[in-house]
Amino acid sequence: MDFSIASILLLDGITNGAVYALLGLATVLVFSVTRVIFIPQGEFVAYGALTLAIFQTGKVPGTVWLLLIMAVLAALMDARLSWQHTGDAKRALKAGLSALAAPLVVSLLSIWAAPHQLPLLVQALLTVAIVTAFGPLVYRLAYQSLADASSLVLLIVSVGVHFAMTGLGLLFFGAEGFRNPSFWDERLNLGPLAITGQAIIIVLTSLAMIVLLWQFFNRTLYGKALQATAVNRLGARLMGISTHGAGQATFAMAALIGALSGLLIGPTTTVFYDSGFLIGLKGFVAAVMGGLHSYPLAALGALFVGLVESFGSFWASAFKEVIVFTLVLPILLWRSVAGGNEEEH
């Protein structure tokens, strides 16, 4: 391996690591606030990339119809819950409509926009809106009623949600893979390196999201409320913070990060309906490196995962996935020995 090859592998590792950093932060965020090990995080990535690909063909993505179905179910559940607690028909109707409103607006806008072949950036914004709207609905339908269940039960639910979303992905997008157009076709030559515009966008977007998340959690009242829920759910509830609202907001942020990740990697690789699983697992490995609670360590772990994957693909391409996932074993062993029993207070 000479310097030019090492430089190319380094750049590839940093680019992939930037995407894994976003997924690792989303995994840490969801686990910290809701105690859910969110295995389907990668499905949001695949849904984002494939939804944009369907928009490119001028058709309405199947995710729009899925969004409408899930919104109707969530609205019925909220209306029924409100009716049981208050017995007031108007308040029940209001609760149902509030759950249905945002997904309905996003769906109608997408149905109108799909055949008009709008610019790529507009289609990307619609894609982000669609996939982000999935987040609160997934939490409402799958996790909200089990918010106080054990971590094992929540993990089993995550496995079920993963298989459901993968199957629905096959139904809506088919087995064929898609590759999206690049958001910036520029190419910069620095010595042996040819840096693509898409790679620059990936790194800058990831850095911007990390800074925005840091600002959100440290400078805003809502971010501090989420942090309080992550530190002590019971204490946050006693202080008037809605843990259900915190859960839905957390899943919305995770879905937003997943959609952005899908848009970022869509032009660099062919994405299939089940591609999200492996991508999400690499983000999970990064999150485990951060102990599922440290954002900076998760980001550094993601960068390490990207570099190991890049250099591993050069030395032993057939085993690159095995090499990456093996990284998690010594960390889990160390945590099981040194972590002891930690209980939520």
Residue pairs with C-beta under 8 A, 6 or more apart in sequence:
1 314
3 192
4 191
4 192
5 314
7 191
7 192
7 193
8 192
8 193
9 310
9 311
9 314
10 307
10 310
11 193
11 195
11 199
12 306
12 310
13 303
13 306
13 307
13 308
13 309
13 310
13 311
14 203
14 303
14 306
14 307
15 199
15 202
15 203
15 268
15 306
16 305
16 306
16 309
16 310
17 302
17 303
17 304
17 305
17 306
17 307
18 202
18 203
18 205
18 206
18 207
18 302
18 303
18 306
19 202
19 206
19 261
19 264
19 265
19 279
19 306
20 279
20 282
20 283
20 286
20 302
20 303
20 305
20 306
21 206
21 210
21 286
21 298
21 299
21 302
21 303
22 206
22 209
22 210
22 257
22 260
22 261
22 283
22 302
23 41
23 42
23 45
23 257
23 258
23 261
23 279
23 280
23 282
23 283
23 284
23 286
23 287
23 302
24 283
24 284
24 285
24 286
24 287
24 289
24 290
24 298
24 299
24 301
24 302
25 209
25 210
25 213
25 257
25 287
25 295
25 298
25 299
26 38
26 41
26 253
26 254
26 257
26 258
26 283
27 37
27 38
27 41
27 254
27 280
27 283
27 284
27 286
27 287
27 292
27 298
28 287
28 290
28 292
28 293
28 294
28 295
28 298
29 213
29 250
29 253
29 254
30 36
30 38
30 41
30 250
30 251
30 254
31 37
31 38
31 287
31 292
31 293
32 230
32 292
32 293
33 226
33 229
33 230
33 246
33 247
33 250
34 139
34 143
34 147
34 154
34 246
34 247
34 250
34 251
35 151
35 154
35 344
36 143
36 154
36 155
36 157
36 158
37 151
37 154
37 155
37 158
37 284
37 292
38 158
38 251
38 254
39 155
39 158
39 159
39 161
39 162
39 280
39 284
40 138
40 158
40 161
40 162
40 165
40 276
40 280
41 254
41 258
41 276
41 280
41 283
41 284
42 258
42 275
42 276
42 277
42 278
42 279
42 280
42 281
42 283
43 162
43 165
43 166
43 169
43 258
43 276
43 277
43 280
44 131
44 134
44 135
44 254
44 255
44 257
44 258
44 259
44 261
44 262
44 276
45 258
45 259
45 261
45 262
45 265
45 271
45 275
45 276
45 279
45 280
46 169
46 262
46 271
46 272
46 273
46 274
46 275
46 276
46 279
47 63
47 131
47 134
47 165
47 169
47 258
47 259
47 262
47 276
48 127
48 128
48 131
48 258
48 259
48 260
48 261
48 262
48 263
48 266
49 178
49 180
49 262
49 263
49 265
49 266
49 271
49 275
50 61
50 63
50 169
50 172
50 173
50 178
50 262
50 271
50 273
51 61
51 63
51 127
51 130
51 131
51 262
52 123
52 124
52 127
52 180
52 262
52 263
52 266
53 173
53 178
53 179
53 180
53 266
53 271
54 60
54 61
54 62
54 114
54 173
54 178
55 61
55 113
55 114
55 123
55 126
55 127
56 120
56 123
56 180
56 181
58 114
58 115
58 117
59 114
59 115
60 110
60 111
60 114
60 115
61 110
61 114
61 127
61 130
61 172
62 168
62 171
62 172
62 173
63 130
63 131
63 134
63 172
64 107
64 110
64 111
64 130
65 107
65 172
66 134
66 168
66 172
67 103
67 106
67 107
67 130
67 133
67 134
67 137
68 103
68 104
68 107
70 103
70 134
70 137
70 138
70 141
71 99
71 100
71 103
71 104
71 107
71 133
71 137
72 100
73 141
74 99
74 100
74 136
74 137
74 140
74 141
75 96
75 97
75 99
75 100
76 96
77 99
77 140
77 141
78 95
78 96
78 98
78 99
78 140
79 92
79 93
79 95
79 96
80 92
81 95
82 88
82 91
82 92
82 94
82 95
82 96
83 89
83 92
86 92
99 140
102 133
103 133
103 137
106 126
106 129
106 130
106 133
107 130
109 126
109 129
110 126
110 129
110 130
113 122
113 123
113 126
118 126
120 181
120 183
121 183
124 183
124 263
127 259
127 262
127 263
128 256
128 259
128 260
128 263
130 259
131 255
131 256
131 258
131 259
131 262
132 252
132 255
132 256
132 259
133 252
133 255
134 255
135 248
135 251
135 252
135 253
135 254
135 255
135 256
136 248
136 249
136 251
136 252
138 161
138 251
138 255
139 247
139 248
139 250
139 251
140 248
142 157
142 160
142 161
143 154
143 157
143 247
143 251
144 244
144 247
144 248
146 153
146 154
146 157
147 243
147 244
147 247
162 277
166 273
166 274
166 276
166 277
169 273
169 274
169 276
170 273
170 274
172 273
173 273
174 273
175 272
175 273
176 272
177 270
177 271
177 272
177 275
178 266
178 270
178 271
179 266
179 267
179 269
179 270
179 271
180 263
180 266
180 267
180 271
181 267
182 196
182 197
182 198
182 267
183 197
183 198
183 201
183 263
183 267
184 196
184 197
184 198
184 200
184 201
185 197
186 196
186 197
187 194
187 195
187 196
187 197
188 194
188 195
188 197
188 200
189 195
198 264
198 267
198 268
199 268
201 264
202 264
202 265
202 268
205 260
205 264
206 264
209 257
209 260
210 295
210 299
213 253
213 295
214 295
216 222
216 223
217 223
217 224
217 226
217 227
218 224
222 249
225 236
225 241
225 246
226 246
226 249
226 250
228 235
228 236
228 239
228 241
229 236
229 241
229 243
229 246
230 293
232 344
232 345
233 243
233 344
234 345
235 345
236 243
236 246
237 243
258 276
261 279
262 271
262 276
265 271
265 279
269 275
278 321
281 325
282 302
282 305
282 309
282 324
283 302
284 328
285 301
285 305
285 324
285 325
285 327
285 328
286 298
286 299
286 301
286 302
286 304
286 305
287 298
287 301
288 301
288 328
288 331
288 332
289 297
289 298
289 300
289 301
289 302
289 304
289 305
289 327
289 328
289 331
290 296
290 297
290 298
290 299
290 300
290 301
291 297
291 335
304 327
305 324
305 327
308 323
308 324
308 327
309 320
309 323
309 324
312 319
312 320
312 323
312 324
313 320
316 323
